[in-house]
Amino acid sequence: MERSVDLPIHKHPLYHSSRFINGRCRGCKQTSPIYSGYRCNDSDCNHVWYHKECGESLPEINHPSHLEHPLCLIDYRGSGTCAFCGAFLFGPTYHCWICAFNIDIACARKQLPPLAAIENPKCHNHSLVLLEKQVKKDHCGVCKKTVFGMYPYVCLECDVYFHVECINISREVHHSSHTNHTLELFGSESLPDSAQKTCLLCDDVSDHLIYHCSVCNFSICVYCAINPPPLAIEHLKTHEHTLTLLPRQVKFICNACGMKGDGCPYFCLGCGYLIHRKCIDLPRVININRHDHRISLTHHLGLQYSECGVCRQSVNGYYGGYSCSLCPNYVVHPQCAMKDDVWDGIELEGTPEDSEQDTAPFEVVDDNTIKHFSHEKHNLMLNKNGIITQHDEITRCQACVLPLSSDPSYSCGQCDYVLHETCANLPRKKRHVFNNKPFTLHTGGKDSSRNWFECDACRTISNGFRYVSGDWILDVHCGSMSEPLLHDGHSHPLYYYRRQGKSCRSCHNKVVKPRVLCCDTCDFDLDFYCANLPKTVKHCYDEHPLSLCHGEDDVIKDNKYWCDICETETDPKKWFYTCYDCGGGTLMSMDVSMKLFLTARVLDHSATNAILDVKIASF
């Protein structure tokens, strides 16, 4: 990986990058294509980018708008506004310590403030006046976007407002990417449905203004018209020869990612190499939240791969992609790996991997003894025979807060601390689809009876161990899930989706939060709560364990099913618990089992009774 540089605009070292991205610059706050800019590779920052000119902002300037004193670059956290455009300030700002004069990064590059009046603007038939106060109007007369918190221009005759940066947009341009014809400025809504409304240079889909050639059906966005991409790029890690922009719409297969393209690629004439501009300077080694190991960029995957680990679509092994050196069949499309909700934005080339000591949950003392990070004052002994207790004296695992039953477990000989063997082996760090940052395993603390939380996936209240990443908190049941989820209740693998309006096949309830496990093959959806229902439970109504039944589709008409605990009729198509030893003699409905399972997720019920009562009532 390239060497970092310390620049005054950011608190962490920055790296120069040749990558094309469509994102928001942290300097000028503009959302636009960024090429040859700077990025932060620190784990505390999430996809932080700067335009090249913003990243290289000087620590101190003398500006013609404020000749009395120099202006210093600061990280502004006040409530002021820019003296030029009136925008609210936050982050990098040029500030006068004597006069409290402030201008933002973008305005600091302008030598003079906006004119007080413009007699013959390009964008309007009447003269415009600068309104030096903040307004909130529905839309700008040029770009149609909201005018808010800035000093706009206004036509007093028409009562039409304009952003300062929009008044000089030309109606026609001659552009290097399309030399055959003039490009005209259109509102995208005024173009016919068949017209190209995606910028062929940056792939931005415009919902406002776009430069368009009606003869060739060629379109570029306003930003690319003013700041065209480079005609040639040299980046040896991507390709050994110079890459040249092909300024015309062509259909192609990108050699870097193997995906189809329908725009203006870069190409190498000598090699016949074609590449999306967003595939130039891809990171070499990264972590993604769909896999627990690092994945590395490979220029030719080979034919052993068939399916992407993120989108699950086919992968063309003749082209490039990301693969795992430890899992021989795991591969990901580059554009799938680059998604903001999949990759944490950290490039790992040259960075050593975490050692096993950093992630291992315990130290081995001998064959049957460990020192676990959650209970360091005493050693824990392995009990492979399990512990079976009475229902009213049940022993629960400190991590998952479920009964030990007959499962192998570790216990402390000096206090009542026990862990399932599987829970003792939970990794201290892991990746999960809920966040692009890693999750860290936390214990309940010294007073776990009151250190309760609600799992963001299944909405269950617990005070056991939890996986935490930023604002996300998952109990160990949901935190241990990975894709694909193989569940006994369905014949196909399940995958995580953010979807509204889905109904859980188990409980038939609408999924409250848009997080659900879905089948790609058939119409089957499962919420996280029901996905974690235990296969067997104990209840005082039956001497045998009750087993989870995944509903009965072949129900005899007029036959009624009754829950033996609450003595109400239940829907047999919902999942339920039954006793197979008694020939199905005991049946517990899903509604009752959900309540019982919920209360079983807290170690000390007395600490959370009020919370549990409210939670149960919501089902």
LUMPAMI-909269 format. One record per residue (C-alpha): residue number from 0; residue in one letter; x, z, y. Coordinates in Angstrom, 3 decimals, decimal comma. Each point is the difference from the previous one (the first is absolute). Example, Ala and Ser with C-alpha at 12.3 -4.5 7.8 and 13.67 -1.06 7.14 Angstrom:
   k r       xx       zz       yy
   0 A   12,300    7,800   -4,500
   1 S    1,370   -0,660    3,440
# end
This chain:
   k r       xx       zz       yy
   0 M    0,000    0,000    0,000
   1 E    1,178   -0,765    3,536
   2 R    1,554    2,690    2,191
   3 S   -2,212    2,062    2,270
   4 V    0,313    0,316    3,763
   5 D   -0,929    2,892    2,272
   6 L   -2,249   -1,178    2,814
   7 P   -1,482    2,220    2,715
   8 I   -3,557   -1,189   -0,614
   9 H   -0,356    1,798   -3,356
  10 K    1,006    3,360   -1,453
  11 H    1,277   -1,479   -3,293
  12 P    2,606   -2,715   -0,624
  13 L   -1,476   -3,512    0,067
  14 Y    0,810   -3,021   -2,144
  15 H   -0,036   -3,593    1,182
  16 S   -2,234   -2,165   -2,173
  17 S   -0,561   -3,750   -0,308
  18 R   -3,408    0,586   -1,546
  19 F   -3,194   -1,418    1,500
  20 I   -2,823    2,514    0,254
  21 N   -3,341    0,094    1,752
  22 G   -0,083    3,527    1,319
  23 R   -0,057    2,371    2,955
  24 C    3,201    0,508    1,948
  25 R    0,576    3,696    0,709
  26 G    1,670   -0,926    3,274
  27 C   -2,394   -2,278    1,896
  28 K   -3,016    0,964   -2,192
  29 Q   -0,896   -3,668   -0,484
  30 T   -1,366   -1,154   -3,352
  31 S    1,655   -3,344   -0,595
  32 P    2,513   -1,795   -2,234
  33 I    3,408    1,675   -0,012
  34 Y    3,084   -1,952   -1,031
  35 S    3,616    1,104    0,061
  36 G   -1,079    3,430    1,181
  37 Y    0,957    3,548   -0,902
  38 R   -1,506    2,280   -2,623
  39 C    0,308    3,689   -0,815
  40 N    0,917    0,868   -3,585
  41 D   -0,572    3,754    0,257
  42 S   -2,549    1,602   -2,330
  43 D   -1,618    1,809    2,947
  44 C   -1,000   -3,343    1,523
  45 N   -2,539   -2,327   -1,560
  46 H    0,602   -3,716    0,655
  47 V    1,496    0,448    3,490
  48 W    1,087   -3,297    1,585
  49 Y    1,254   -1,147    3,405
  50 H    0,340   -3,425    1,559
  51 K    3,687   -0,771    0,495
  52 E   -0,268    0,268    3,792
  53 C   -1,975    3,256   -0,265
  54 G    2,435    1,549   -2,455
  55 E    2,929   -0,831    2,285
  56 S   -1,583    1,597    3,087
  57 L    2,675    1,608    2,165
  58 P    0,057    3,798    0,384
  59 E   -0,057   -0,368    3,806
  60 I   -1,004   -2,846    2,328
  61 N   -0,282   -0,749    3,706
  62 H   -3,337   -1,691    0,532
  63 P   -1,048   -1,966    3,114
  64 S   -3,355    1,771    0,047
  65 H    1,731    3,370    0,474
  66 L    3,320   -0,504    1,773
  67 E    0,258    3,603    1,179
  68 H    1,082    1,442   -3,358
  69 P    1,047   -1,168   -3,463
  70 L   -2,556    0,065   -2,807
  71 C    0,870    1,717   -3,288
  72 L   -1,356   -0,911   -3,422
  73 I   -1,880    2,988   -1,423
  74 D   -2,428    0,754   -2,815
  75 Y   -3,012    0,657    2,214
  76 R   -2,620    2,488   -1,210
  77 G   -1,955    0,566    3,218
  78 S   -3,352   -1,289    1,241
  79 G    1,232   -2,472    2,642
  80 T   -0,506   -3,736    0,404
  81 C    2,304   -2,960    0,599
  82 A    0,510   -0,712    3,713
  83 F   -0,146   -3,748   -0,726
  84 C   -2,898   -0,561   -2,414
  85 G   -1,803    3,338   -0,017
  86 A    0,197    0,388   -3,783
  87 F    0,165    3,518   -1,392
  88 L    3,569    0,921   -0,895
  89 F    1,224    1,363   -3,311
  90 G    3,436   -0,378   -1,548
  91 P    2,869   -2,042    1,527
  92 T   -0,386   -0,004    3,799
  93 Y    2,262   -0,493    3,011
  94 H   -0,309    3,111    2,155
  95 C    1,295    1,199    3,362
  96 W    0,816    3,711   -0,211
  97 I   -0,270    0,399    3,773
  98 C   -3,198   -1,924    0,815
  99 A   -1,826    0,163   -3,350
 100 F   -0,206   -3,807    0,162
 101 N   -0,720   -1,593   -3,415
 102 I   -0,126   -3,524   -1,387
 103 D   -0,318   -1,028   -3,623
 104 I    2,547   -2,056   -1,940
 105 A   -1,838   -3,307    0,375
 106 C   -0,480    0,357    3,759
 107 A    3,614    1,075    0,502
 108 R    1,076   -3,508   -1,040
 109 K   -2,000   -1,451    2,888
 110 Q    1,942   -0,085    3,236
 111 L   -2,999    0,368    2,301
 112 P   -3,421    1,592   -0,324
 113 P   -3,087   -2,240   -0,295
 114 L   -1,044   -1,810    3,174
 115 A   -2,795    1,636    1,959
 116 A   -1,945   -3,286    0,003
 117 I    0,243   -3,441   -1,620
 118 E   -1,561   -2,899    1,877
 119 N    0,099   -2,685   -2,705
 120 P    0,247    1,583   -3,454
 121 K    0,365   -2,163   -3,103
 122 C   -2,768    1,842   -1,804
 123 H   -2,835   -0,079    2,546
 124 N   -1,554   -2,115    2,752
 125 H   -0,032    2,761    2,648
 126 S    2,646    2,253    1,495
 127 L    0,758    3,288   -1,754
 128 V    0,733    3,463    1,417
 129 L    2,047    2,731   -1,724
 130 L   -2,196    3,056   -0,480
 131 E    2,298    3,034    0,161
 132 K   -2,181    2,327   -1,999
 133 Q   -0,779    0,381   -3,660
 134 V   -3,166   -1,638   -1,270
 135 K   -1,850   -0,484   -3,249
 136 K   -1,611   -3,405   -0,351
 137 D   -1,387   -1,835   -2,994
 138 H    2,470   -2,852   -0,053
 139 C    2,728   -1,891    1,803
 140 G   -1,047   -3,375    1,403
 141 V    2,812   -1,714   -1,926
 142 C    0,722    1,790   -3,293
 143 K   -3,418    1,704   -0,320
 144 K    1,631    3,290   -0,997
 145 T   -1,003    3,306    1,607
 146 V    1,449    0,815    3,426
 147 F    0,645    3,725   -0,144
 148 G    2,356    2,421    1,708
 149 M    1,939   -2,683    1,906
 150 Y    0,111   -1,462    3,494
 151 P   -1,777   -3,351   -0,474
 152 Y   -0,578   -2,999    2,183
 153 V   -3,600   -0,562    1,053
 154 C   -1,951   -2,909    1,418
 155 L   -2,219    1,578    2,637
 156 E   -2,342   -3,001    0,017
 157 C   -0,647   -0,060   -3,758
 158 D    0,701    3,656   -0,879
 159 V    2,333   -1,189   -2,764
 160 Y    3,078    2,029   -0,983
 161 F    3,351   -1,213   -1,357
 162 H    3,009    1,652   -1,596
 163 V    3,120   -0,437    2,128
 164 E    1,785   -1,750   -2,873
 165 C   -2,899   -2,440   -0,519
 166 I   -0,204   -1,568    3,459
 167 N    2,990   -2,311   -0,511
 168 I   -0,938   -1,331   -3,427
 169 S    0,117   -3,790    0,208
 170 R   -2,938   -2,126   -1,072
 171 E    2,356   -2,498   -1,641
 172 V    3,522    0,267   -1,431
 173 H    2,610   -2,359   -1,432
 174 H    1,523    1,880   -2,898
 175 S    3,142   -0,565   -2,073
 176 S   -1,910    0,608   -3,229
 177 H   -2,433   -2,856    0,723
 178 T    1,562   -2,706    2,122
 179 N   -2,508   -2,769   -0,808
 180 H   -2,865    1,300    2,121
 181 T   -0,828    2,527    2,681
 182 L   -1,472    3,294   -1,193
 183 E   -3,132    1,142    1,843
 184 L   -1,166    3,584    0,456
 185 F   -3,306    0,778   -1,729
 186 G   -2,085    3,039   -0,668
 187 S   -0,017    0,174   -3,791
 188 E   -3,780    0,392   -0,046
 189 S   -0,375   -3,362    1,775
 190 L    1,872   -1,904   -2,721
 191 P   -1,941   -1,527   -2,915
 192 D    0,050    1,783   -3,354
 193 S    2,304   -2,659   -1,430
 194 A    2,662    0,633    2,673
 195 Q    3,217    1,847   -0,852
 196 K   -0,345    3,486    1,548
 197 T    3,097    1,511   -1,555
 198 C    3,327   -0,273    1,808
 199 L    2,126   -2,264   -2,164
 200 L    3,186    1,696    1,205
 201 C   -0,807    3,702   -0,492
 202 D   -3,196   -0,057   -2,136
 203 D   -1,901    2,034    2,593
 204 V   -3,753   -0,606   -0,172
 205 S   -1,212   -0,223    3,588
 206 D   -3,431    1,291    0,989
 207 H    0,541   -0,837    3,682
 208 L    2,398   -2,621    1,417
 209 I    1,964   -2,639   -1,848
 210 Y    1,920   -3,174    0,885
 211 H   -1,410   -2,865   -2,034
 212 C    0,579   -3,709   -0,581
 213 S   -3,327   -1,581   -0,907
 214 V    1,694   -3,198   -1,219
 215 C    2,221    1,719   -2,583
 216 N   -2,002    3,215   -0,503
 217 F    3,164    1,904    0,927
 218 S   -0,264    3,500    1,540
 219 I    2,375    2,670    1,277
 220 C   -0,707    3,349    1,628
 221 V    0,692    0,747    3,663
 222 Y    2,969    2,229   -0,859
 223 C    1,751   -2,697   -2,071
 224 A   -0,671   -2,542    2,758
 225 I    1,927    2,191    2,453
 226 N    2,535    1,424   -2,489
 227 P    0,553   -2,684   -2,668
 228 P    1,837    0,956   -3,196
 229 P    3,599   -1,205   -0,338
 230 L    0,465   -3,555   -1,226
 231 A    2,873    1,024   -2,298
 232 I    0,957    3,251   -1,753
 233 E    3,150    1,024   -1,806
 234 H   -0,523    2,930   -2,373
 235 L    2,346   -0,086   -2,965
 236 K   -1,817    2,707   -1,972
 237 T   -3,085   -2,208   -0,007
 238 H    1,687   -3,381   -0,520
 239 E    3,577   -1,236    0,134
 240 H   -0,790   -2,870    2,392
 241 T   -1,629   -0,293    3,417
 242 L   -3,797    0,084   -0,112
 243 T   -1,850   -2,342    2,368
 244 L   -3,577    0,323    1,232
 245 L   -2,290   -2,767   -1,245
 246 P   -2,464   -0,223    2,924
 247 R   -2,954   -1,473   -1,831
 248 Q   -2,708    1,203   -2,316
 249 V    1,020   -0,537   -3,617
 250 K   -1,050    1,414   -3,347
 251 F    2,927    1,468   -1,922
 252 I    1,134    2,663   -2,466
 253 C    2,289    2,605    1,571
 254 N    3,266    0,291   -1,939
 255 A    0,374    3,645    1,014
 256 C   -3,383    1,335   -1,159
 257 G   -1,540   -2,750   -2,136
 258 M   -3,227    0,042    2,029
 259 K   -1,728   -3,016    1,512
 260 G    0,536   -0,782    3,676
 261 D   -2,102   -2,004    2,418
 262 G    1,831    0,040    3,312
 263 C    3,404   -0,645    1,537
 264 P    2,727    1,099   -2,436
 265 Y    3,745    0,199    0,474
 266 F    1,922   -2,338   -2,276
 267 C    3,457   -0,956   -1,145
 268 L    0,284   -3,787   -0,078
 269 G    2,959    0,018   -2,403
 270 C   -1,599    2,288   -2,596
 271 G   -3,680   -0,774    0,433
 272 Y   -0,445    3,738    0,553
 273 L   -3,280    0,988    1,739
 274 I   -0,869    3,488    1,202
 275 H   -2,712    1,812    1,947
 276 R    1,460    1,305    3,223
 277 K   -1,277    3,497   -0,955
 278 C    2,121   -0,198   -3,188
 279 I    3,274   -0,339    1,929
 280 D    2,138    3,167   -0,156
 281 L   -2,140    1,840   -2,546
 282 P    1,314    3,515   -0,778
 283 R    2,239    0,100   -3,062
 284 V   -0,942    3,375   -1,540
 285 I   -3,211    1,944    0,680
 286 N   -2,459    2,544   -1,372
 287 I   -3,720   -0,743   -0,195
 288 N   -2,896    2,335   -0,751
 289 R   -1,038   -1,859   -3,171
 290 H    3,190    0,801   -1,904
 291 D    2,235    3,041   -0,470
 292 H    3,298   -1,928   -0,052
 293 R    1,766   -2,103    2,581
 294 I   -0,595   -3,734   -0,091
 295 S    2,548   -2,631    1,023
 296 L   -0,321   -3,502    1,423
 297 T    0,861   -2,724   -2,489
 298 H    0,281   -3,666    1,001
 299 H   -1,008   -1,283   -3,451
 300 L   -2,126    2,363   -2,074
 301 G    0,100   -1,881   -3,287
 302 L   -2,839   -0,807   -2,367
 303 Q   -0,537    3,451   -1,544
 304 Y   -2,301    1,098    2,825
 305 S   -3,690   -0,798    0,199
 306 E   -1,901    2,347    2,334
 307 C    0,614    1,651    3,404
 308 G   -0,077    3,802   -0,096
 309 V   -1,996    0,174    3,256
 310 C   -2,496   -2,886    0,103
 311 R    0,053   -0,648   -3,776
 312 Q    0,073   -3,753    0,577
 313 S    2,395   -2,292   -1,839
 314 V    3,663   -0,155    0,989
 315 N    1,986   -3,219   -0,153
 316 G    3,306    0,893   -1,622
 317 Y    1,751   -3,072    1,414
 318 Y   -0,024    1,611    3,458
 319 G    0,967    3,318    1,575
 320 G   -1,594    3,439   -0,060
 321 Y    0,642    3,704   -0,463
 322 S    0,808    1,421   -3,428
 323 C    0,871    3,397   -1,482
 324 S    3,301    0,391   -1,830
 325 L   -1,430    2,847   -2,124
 326 C   -3,353   -1,599   -0,870
 327 P    0,764   -3,513   -1,316
 328 N   -3,541   -1,345    0,469
 329 Y   -0,767    1,368    3,461
 330 V   -0,029   -2,517    2,867
 331 V   -1,667   -0,259    3,418
 332 H   -0,631   -2,905    2,376
 333 P    2,104    0,483    3,174
 334 Q   -3,052   -0,234    2,269
 335 C   -1,836    2,596   -2,110
 336 A    2,989    2,337    0,152
 337 M    0,255   -0,427    3,788
 338 K   -3,530    1,248    0,737
 339 D   -0,033    2,992    2,346
 340 D   -2,163    2,048   -2,379
 341 V    2,342   -0,722   -2,936
 342 W    3,553    0,201    1,412
 343 D    1,237    2,873    2,166
 344 G    2,171   -2,315    2,120
 345 I    3,290    1,513   -1,205
 346 E    2,746   -2,320   -1,246
 347 L    2,139    1,661   -2,668
 348 E    2,916   -2,397   -0,460
 349 G    3,166    2,104   -0,015
 350 T   -1,976    3,261   -0,185
 351 P    0,639    2,099   -3,148
 352 E   -3,018    0,900   -2,094
 353 D   -1,259    3,568   -0,201
 354 S    1,714    1,782   -2,849
 355 E   -2,051    1,451   -2,843
 356 Q    0,846    3,479    1,309
 357 D   -1,850   -0,817    3,234
 358 T   -3,209   -0,958   -1,809
 359 A    0,072    2,031   -3,237
 360 P   -2,536    2,880    0,055
 361 F    2,089    2,427   -2,066
 362 E    3,422    0,892   -1,374
 363 V    0,382    0,280   -3,771
 364 V    1,264    3,422   -1,113
 365 D   -0,257   -0,651   -3,754
 366 D   -2,227   -1,923   -2,420
 367 N   -3,074    2,129    0,754
 368 T    0,795    1,452    3,441
 369 I   -0,061   -1,497    3,490
 370 K    0,364    1,155    3,602
 371 H   -2,822   -1,745    1,883
 372 F    0,190   -0,611    3,761
 373 S   -3,442    1,597    0,461
 374 H    1,041    3,288   -1,649
 375 E    3,721    0,482    0,540
 376 K    0,044    3,795   -0,325
 377 H   -0,618   -0,122   -3,787
 378 N    0,597   -2,435   -2,816
 379 L   -2,929   -1,632   -1,799
 380 M   -0,246   -0,117   -3,799
 381 L   -1,554   -2,879   -1,947
 382 N   -2,972    0,793   -2,221
 383 K   -0,750   -3,006   -2,212
 384 N   -2,746    1,767   -1,949
 385 G   -2,224    0,310    3,068
 386 I   -2,140    2,904    1,157
 387 I   -3,684    0,275   -0,824
 388 T   -1,949    2,607    1,926
 389 Q   -3,615    1,013    0,438
 390 H   -2,068   -1,791    2,645
 391 D   -0,160    3,034    2,276
 392 E    3,734    0,623   -0,263
 393 I    1,175   -3,552    0,296
 394 T    3,611   -0,715    0,932
 395 R    0,597   -2,752    2,510
 396 C    2,984   -2,151    0,855
 397 Q    1,408    0,734    3,461
 398 A    0,460   -3,713    0,706
 399 C   -3,180   -1,789   -1,128
 400 V   -2,171    3,186   -0,095
 401 L   -1,543   -1,056   -3,325
 402 P   -0,176    2,180   -3,139
 403 L    3,045   -0,022   -2,231
 404 S   -2,146   -0,306   -3,163
 405 S    2,321   -0,888   -2,867
 406 D    2,321   -2,235    2,013
 407 P    3,754    0,759   -0,016
 408 S    0,926    2,087    3,025
 409 Y    2,748    1,897    1,775
 410 S   -0,581    3,657    0,861
 411 C    1,848    2,801    1,738
 412 G    0,621    3,087   -2,124
 413 Q    0,011    2,282    3,049
 414 C   -3,095   -1,199    1,921
 415 D   -3,182   -2,038   -0,456
 416 Y    1,558   -3,327    0,908
 417 V   -0,780   -2,910   -2,329
 418 L    0,310   -3,785    0,150
 419 H   -1,084   -2,718   -2,378
 420 E    3,059   -1,720   -1,420
 421 T   -1,197   -3,244    1,575
 422 C   -0,477    1,716    3,385
 423 A    3,459    1,553   -0,174
 424 N    1,357   -3,542   -0,270
 425 L   -1,800   -1,324    3,086
 426 P    2,617   -1,750    2,190
 427 R    0,759    1,616    3,349
 428 K   -0,164   -3,394    1,706
 429 K   -2,065   -3,024   -0,922
 430 R   -1,617   -3,118    1,408
 431 H   -3,766   -0,404    0,251
 432 V   -2,354   -2,753    1,186
 433 F   -1,550    2,277    2,657
 434 N    3,018   -0,194    2,332
 435 N    3,090   -2,144    0,446
 436 K    2,171    3,123    0,365
 437 P    1,015    2,098   -3,054
 438 F   -2,019    3,055   -1,013
 439 T    1,672    3,388   -0,488
 440 L   -1,255    2,646   -2,435
 441 H   -0,922    3,309    1,671
 442 T   -1,047    3,260   -1,643
 443 G   -2,858    2,202    1,143
 444 G    2,401    2,454    1,630
 445 K    0,170    3,764   -0,340
 446 D   -3,690    0,549    0,746
 447 S   -1,417   -2,906   -1,966
 448 S   -3,441    1,611   -0,163
 449 R   -0,495   -0,869    3,666
 450 N    2,208   -3,064    0,290
 451 W   -2,803   -2,399   -0,918
 452 F   -0,333   -3,664    0,905
 453 E   -2,342   -2,936   -0,570
 454 C    1,439   -2,934   -1,922
 455 D   -0,253   -3,178    2,080
 456 A   -0,747   -2,087   -3,096
 457 C   -2,609    1,955   -1,982
 458 R   -1,170    2,522    2,683
 459 T    0,576    2,890   -2,409
 460 I    1,011    3,360    1,455
 461 S    3,047    1,527   -1,658
 462 N    2,816    2,435    0,638
 463 G    2,341   -1,295   -2,661
 464 F    2,965   -2,308    0,446
 465 R   -0,475   -2,979    2,263
 466 Y    1,788   -3,230    0,929
 467 V    0,473   -0,377    3,769
 468 S    0,998   -3,027    2,084
 469 G   -0,620    0,194    3,734
 470 D   -3,680    0,878    0,433
 471 W   -0,825   -0,885   -3,604
 472 I   -0,596    2,805   -2,526
 473 L   -0,735   -0,738   -3,660
 474 D   -0,469    2,456   -2,835
 475 V    2,274   -0,557   -2,987
 476 H   -2,752   -1,796   -1,926
 477 C   -0,437   -2,744    2,599
 478 G    3,642    0,131    1,051
 479 S    1,122   -0,768   -3,554
 480 M   -2,093   -3,151   -0,266
 481 S    1,760   -3,340    0,072
 482 E   -0,986   -3,634   -0,340
 483 P   -1,247   -1,214   -2,331
 484 L   -2,188    2,941   -1,040
 485 L   -0,921   -0,206   -3,680
 486 H   -3,172    2,048   -0,450
 487 D   -1,878    0,779   -3,216
 488 G   -3,251   -0,786    1,803
 489 H    0,799   -3,689    0,406
 490 S    1,693   -2,696   -2,047
 491 H    1,889   -1,619    2,917
 492 P    2,651    1,425    2,366
 493 L   -1,201    1,376    3,346
 494 Y    1,609   -0,539    3,418
 495 Y   -0,272    1,671    3,384
 496 Y   -2,078   -1,685    2,717
 497 R   -1,330    0,954    3,416
 498 R   -3,616   -1,129   -0,313
 499 Q   -3,223    1,149    1,629
 500 G   -3,394    0,331   -1,670
 501 K    1,218    0,318   -3,595
 502 S   -1,835    2,167   -2,566
 503 C    1,917    1,982   -2,606
 504 R   -0,837   -1,065   -3,569
 505 S    0,375    3,590   -1,196
 506 C   -2,220    2,016    2,387
 507 H   -1,887   -2,952    1,609
 508 N    0,678    1,464    3,460
 509 K    1,066   -2,128    2,952
 510 V    3,714    0,376    0,680
 511 V    0,174    2,024    3,245
 512 K    3,531   -1,014    0,958
 513 P    0,968   -3,671   -0,465
 514 R    2,518    0,831   -2,719
 515 V   -0,974   -1,046   -3,477
 516 L    1,503   -1,100   -3,299
 517 C   -1,266   -3,463   -0,943
 518 C    0,257   -2,407   -2,889
 519 D    1,264   -3,481    0,855
 520 T   -1,735   -1,468   -3,049
 521 C   -3,540    1,387    0,224
 522 D   -2,324    1,962    2,282
 523 F    1,268    3,511   -0,730
 524 D    0,825    2,570    2,689
 525 L    1,064    3,612   -0,365
 526 D    0,544    2,605    2,700
 527 F    3,074    2,218   -0,131
 528 Y   -2,002    3,119   -0,834
 529 C   -1,543   -1,444   -3,159
 530 A    3,266   -1,672   -0,967
 531 N    1,474    3,511   -0,295
 532 L   -2,749    1,594   -2,093
 533 P    1,629    1,768   -2,974
 534 K   -0,605   -1,449   -3,448
 535 T   -1,136    3,386   -1,325
 536 V   -1,305    3,210    1,583
 537 K   -0,955    3,437   -1,311
 538 H   -3,332    1,628    0,764
 539 C   -1,567    3,275   -1,124
 540 Y   -3,134   -1,861   -1,209
 541 D    1,927   -1,531   -2,903
 542 E    2,783    1,270   -2,211
 543 H    1,529   -3,475   -0,224
 544 P    1,701   -2,032    2,708
 545 L   -2,297   -2,404    1,842
 546 S    1,240   -3,594    0,104
 547 L   -0,474   -2,490    2,812
 548 C   -2,404   -2,808   -0,937
 549 H    0,140   -3,137    2,142
 550 G   -3,765   -0,517    0,110
 551 E   -2,309   -1,777   -2,400
 552 D   -1,149   -3,526    0,830
 553 D   -2,267   -0,414   -3,021
 554 V   -2,591    2,591    0,983
 555 I   -3,279    0,043   -1,944
 556 K   -2,953   -0,411    2,350
 557 D   -1,978    3,181    0,721
 558 N    2,724    2,148   -1,595
 559 K    0,950    2,856    2,295
 560 Y    3,363    1,688    0,309
 561 W    0,178    3,613    1,121
 562 C    2,953    2,002    1,255
 563 D    0,265    3,171   -2,101
 564 I    1,505    1,959    2,881
 565 C   -2,255   -0,727    2,994
 566 E   -2,961   -1,027   -2,245
 567 T   -0,878   -3,074    2,053
 568 E   -0,377   -3,622   -1,023
 569 T    3,163   -2,049    0,384
 570 D    0,876   -3,684    0,120
 571 P    1,786   -0,944   -3,253
 572 K    1,635   -2,986    1,707
 573 K    2,051    2,442    2,060
 574 W    3,031    1,573   -1,593
 575 F   -0,661    3,404   -1,571
 576 Y    1,579    2,631   -2,244
 577 T   -1,235    0,491   -3,543
 578 C    0,964    1,872   -3,154
 579 Y    0,832   -2,360   -2,833
 580 D    0,498    2,925   -2,410
 581 C   -3,670    0,860    0,410
 582 G   -1,114   -3,617   -0,341
 583 G   -0,624   -0,343    3,725
 584 G   -1,998    3,218   -0,037
 585 T    1,391    1,192    3,335
 586 L   -0,142   -2,335    3,006
 587 M    1,258    0,798    3,504
 588 S   -1,003   -2,384    2,802
 589 M    2,465   -1,518    2,451
 590 D   -1,535    1,913    2,925
 591 V    0,628    3,333   -1,725
 592 S    3,435   -0,954   -1,304
 593 M    1,106   -1,052    3,483
 594 K   -0,893    3,440    1,342
 595 L    1,730    1,817   -2,840
 596 F    3,116   -2,141    0,198
 597 L    0,124    0,471    3,769
 598 T    0,038    3,795   -0,164
 599 A    2,687   -0,179   -2,675
 600 R    2,452   -1,556    2,490
 601 V    0,586    3,269    1,898
 602 L    2,131    2,777   -1,466
 603 D   -1,624    2,919    1,852
 604 H   -3,706   -0,670    0,529
 605 S   -0,492    2,990    2,267
 606 A    2,131   -1,616    2,690
 607 T   -2,106   -3,139    0,286
 608 N   -3,530    0,849   -1,128
 609 A   -1,585   -0,987    3,316
 610 I    1,810   -3,319    0,011
 611 L   -0,952   -0,737   -3,602
 612 D   -3,676    0,740    0,634
 613 V   -0,094   -2,509    2,849
 614 K    1,926   -2,604   -1,987
 615 I   -2,210    0,303   -3,076
 616 A   -3,135   -0,328    2,109
 617 S    1,224   -3,379    1,222
 618 F   -0,192   -1,548   -3,473
# end
